[in-house]
Amino acid sequence: MVLAGSPLTPCLPDGPQARPEVESLQSYSAPLEGRRGLLRLDFNENTVGPSPKVVEAIRAIPADHYAIYPEYNGLREAVVANLGLPALTPAHIGLFNGVDAAIHALFHAFGAAGDVLLTTSPTFGYYTPCAQMQGMAITAIPYLGTDFAFPMGAIRTALLMQPSPRLLLLCNPNNPTGTRLAPELILELAAAAPDTLVVVDELYEAFTGDSALPIADFAATPNLLVLRSLAKTAGLAGLRIGFAIGPEALVDRLGRVTGPYDINSFAVTAARAALADQAFTDTYVAEVLRSRRWLLEQLHNAGVRHHAAGGNYLLIWPSRPAQAVEAELRASGILVRSMAGKPLIDGSLRVSIGTREQMERFWAAYREIENLSSLP
């Protein structure tokens, strides 16, 4: 992937130029190639794959259906049934080619040059380029202390600024710090800032249960939008399927800036099957939480600095440069993510949590690389 403005960017002095915001933009760095066949603990994906019922459903798609544009009938209804919240209707559900596409759409629909995005730091890296491509200003408020507490006071103050921030984007639990925010406080922020679109990225909610949806009243907070995915839990990251859940008017506006067939038929079929087999997803989530507890015990006993608050990931600070340890783990067949250069967490590794067997493999390799093998 070429970075805009790099020496490899084609120069077209006589051709059309992109908007100034795009010319100065750097592309968001996607996962590296060559990850298949390795232990993937770097991008917080499901580490075992989807339900067998998903595979069966995809294999059952007739060949002639490949030639037909996707049909979405029943998918919104399946999301509503899966969530089990009586107040939700299919009109509250927006369908997207992954949550990344939903994030792009909300900036496209609601962000304009000079508007302000209010968010936290560090957080998911895709929020920033989406704001920059619209020419928005970004106010990113740091998490607090060594526990990375949520900066509630500073966020409240920023929401009262005039003009009000156009968007408040919160990842809950936050990636990469795991910081959790009680749903009641999210609704409080939305109610206090009716002119701000409050977006809660809940991709990792299944690992904490801190969802705003069960207590949300879209009539009282028509400025609240919740993002969900089947990538981290149900194992559909490769098929790209995400949802925006909120008031009908907000979902309608997002739909106006997306293509008519953005989600392919395979993703639709897989999503229906995954939503119908919630027991499989619940079993996987429970296994991740058990593995997390086991790994935390090993890190504590070995005296390794770490931080874990929420999500299917945690942070570890190795004794040597994070990038060097990341490279050595990759050489042993294990992928983790270096946080080098990121505010507050520079020098750490983000490690996704998988099954107990996978975490035992990671811990054995990490102990060897960090010379912890002599410890009990």
N, C-alpha and C positions, 0 to 999 in steps of 0.2 A: 504494500500500500504506500503510495507516494504522498509525502507531506506537502501541502500547498506552500509555495514559496521556497521550496528546496531547489537545489541545482538541477534535479531531475524533472521539475515541473516544466512542461512545454511552454516556451515563450511565443506568444502570438501577437507581436506588436501591431500587425495589420488586421488582425481578426477581432471578433467580439470579445470583450472582457467581461468577466463576471462582476457581480456587485462588489463594492469595496470590502464589505464584510466577509465575502467568500474568498476574495484574493488574499486576505490576511489570515484566513482560517487554517488550522492544522487538523487533518483528518483524525478522528478518534481511532486509536490503535486497537485493532481487533486481535483475537487470539492468534498466536503464531501457528504456522503450518506444522505438519508432522506430529500432531498430538495423538493420533490414533495408535493404539497398541501400548501406550504408556499409562501409568497410574495418574489420572487427571485430578489433581488436587489444587488446580490453579485458577479455575473460573467458576467455582461454586456450583458446578453442574451436579445433577444426579449421577452417581458413579456406577450404577448397576444396569441402567436401561429401563424402559417402560414396562408396563404390565404386558404379559403374554397376550392378553386380549387386544391390546393395541396392535401388536404385530399381526395377529389373526385378522383384524379388521382391515388393515392396510393390504394384506395379501389377497383379501376377498374382493377388492375393487376390480370390477370387470375392465378388461383392456379398452373397450370402446368408450369407457367413461373418461379416459385420459384426454379425449378429444372434445370434452364438454367443459364449458366454463364452470367454475365452482358454484355450488348452491349452498346457501347458509341456513336454509330452513331447519329449525330445530336446535341449532347450536346455542343460540341465546337462551332458549328455554332450558337446555341442558345445564348451562351455567347457573341459571336461577335455581333449578332443582338441586344442584350440587351444593349451593350456598345455603339453602334451606331457610331463607329469610322471607317471611310472609309479605313484607312491604315491597320487595323487589319484583319488577316485571321485566320482560324482555327488552322493553324500551330503555331500561336503565343500563343495558349492557352494550358496550362498544367492542367490536372485534378488530384485531390488528395483527399484522405480520410481526409478531413479537412485541414486547413492551417497548423496545427501542422505537418502533414505528409509532406507538401511542405517544411517547414522549415527544418525538419529532412533530406529530400532528398537533399536540397541545401548544407547542411554541409557535407553530405555523398559524394556528387559529387565533391565539390570544396575545402573542408577543409582537411588539413593534419597536422600531428604532427609538431609543430613549427611555423605553420602559425598564423597570427594574425587576430582575430575578433575585429573590431572597432565598438563600439556602444555607447549608452548613458546610463545614470543612474539617477534615476531608470527607468526601462522599462519592457517589457513583460519578465517574468521569464524563459520562455522556451529556449530563445536564449543561455543562459549560459550553461546548461547541454548539449545541442547539440554541442557546441564548445568544451566542456571538453571531451566528448566521443571521439572526434577526436584528442585529445591531443593538441588543439590549445591554444595559449595565448590570453587573453582577455584584451583589453583596453577599459574601460567603462568611458566615460567622463561625469561628473555631469552636470545637468542643472544648470542654473544660477539664483541666487537671489530668493526672495520670490515669484516671478512670474514664476519661472522655465523656463526661456528663453533658447532657443536653443543655445548651445555653438559653434557657427559657426566658430569662430577663432581657437579654440582648435581642432575642427574636421579637418579644412583645414590643420593645422600644422601636425596633425597625419597622414593625407593622404600623405604628402610629405616625411614621414620617409622612410628610406631604410633598409630592403626591404619593399615594399608597403604592407599595410594590404591586406590580401586575400579577406576579406569580410567587407563591411560596411553595417550594418543592422539598419535601421531607422523605427520606428513605428510612423506613421503620420496620424492623431494626435496621440500623444504618450499616451500609457497606462502605468502608471496611471495618469500622470500629465496633460494630455490634450494638451500639447505643440504642436503648429502647425508650420509647416515649408512650406513656399511658394514653389510650384512645380518648379518654375524657379530656385530656389536655389538648389533643388535636382538635376536637370539636370546639373547645373553648377558644382556640386561636382562630378558627374559621368564623365563629360567631362574632369575634372582636374585630374582624377585618372583612366586612361584607363586600368591599370593592376589590379584594384580592382573591384570585383563584388559588385555593389551597389544594395541592396535589400530594397524596400520600402513596409512595412507592412501597407496596407491601409484598414484594417478591419473596421475602424470607419470613413472612408472617407465620407460616405453618410451623416453624421451629420455635415460636414463642407464644402464639395465640393472641398477640396484641393487635387485633384488627379493629379499625374504626367502624366497619360495616354493621356489626350487630347493634350498635347504639346510635348509628347515624339516622338523622331525620332530614331528608333532602329538602323538605318544605321549609324547615327552620334554617338549614345551612345550604342554600342553593349554589354555594361557591365551593363545595367539597367534591373532590374526585379521587377515587381509589384505583390504583393499578395492581393487577394480578397477572400471574403467568403460570404455565405448566412446565416451565423449563427446569426449575430448581428441585421440584418435588416429584413430578410425574414422569420426568425423563424425556421431554419433548423439545429440548433445546435445539436440536438439529432441524426441527420442522417449523419453528418460529410461529408461536401462537400466544397472543396476549390479550388482555381484556382491560378496558377502562369502565369503571362502574361508578355511576353518579346520576345526578338529576337528568331528566330527559333532555332538557335544553342544552346542557353541556355536551352530552353524548352526541346529540344531533349536530352541534357545531364542529365537533371533531370529525364526524362522518363526512362533512362537507369538504374537507381538505385531504381526504384519502381516496385512493383509487377504487373502482367498483369491484375489482377482483384481486385485491392485495393478498388474500390468504388462499393458498392452493388447496385443492381437493384432498390431498393426502393429509395435510394438517387438520382440516375439518374432520375427516374420518377419525384420525388419531385422537383429537380432542374429545370427540363424543365418547369414544371407547374409554379413554382415561378417566373422564368425569363419571362414567358409569361404574368404574372399578376403584372407588375411593378407598376401599379396604387395602388394595395394593399400595397406594400412596401412603396411607396411614402407617402401614407396616414399615415401609422404608424410612419415614420420618422418625418413627420410634427407634429404629436401629441406629440412625445417625445420632440421636440424642444419647443413646447408650454408649456409642463409640466416643462421643465428645467427652462424656464423664470419665471414661477410661483414660483417654489421652491427657485430660487435665490432671488426673492423678499422677501420671508418669511425669509430666512437666513439673508439677509441684515437688515431687519426691527428688527429682534431679536438680532442682534449683534453677530451672530455666525461666528467664523472664518471659511472661506471656500475658495476654489479655483476651478474655472471652466473656461476652455479655449476651449475645443473641445471634441467631442465624446459623447456617451450616458451615461455619468457618471460624477461625481464631487467628490471633496475631502472635508470632514468636520472634523474639529478638536473639539472633545467634551471636556468638562471641566474635565472629569475623564478619566482613562485609556481606550484606545480604545477597548481593548479586553473585558473589563467589560461591556461597553455600547453595543458592538456587541452581547454579550451573553444575555443581557436583551432584546434587540430587537428580537433576535431569540426566546426567551421565549414568546414574544408577537406575534410570527408568521411571523416575518420579517427578511430576511437575508440580511446582508451587509458584506463588507470585511474589516477586520482590516488590516492596513498598518504598524502595530507595527514592529519595527526592520528594516524597509526599509529606505535606505539612503534618506535624505532630507525631507521625509514625515512621519517620525516616529511619532506615536501618532494620526494619522488621520484615518478616515474611508473612504473607497471608496464606494460611493452609486450609483448604476445604476439608470437610469431614465426610468420610464415607462409611463403609462397614467396619466392624471390629477387625476383621482380617486385613483390610486395606490400611487401617491406622497402625496395626502392629507392624506391617511392612514399612510404613513411613518411619515409625519410631525407631526401628532397628537401623535403618539407613541413616537417620539423623544422629542417633547416638554415635555411630561409627564416624561420621563426618566431623562431628563436634568433639570427638574424643571423650564421649561420656560412657563408653562401653564398660569401664571399670566400676561404674556406679551400680548399685543394686537395682 
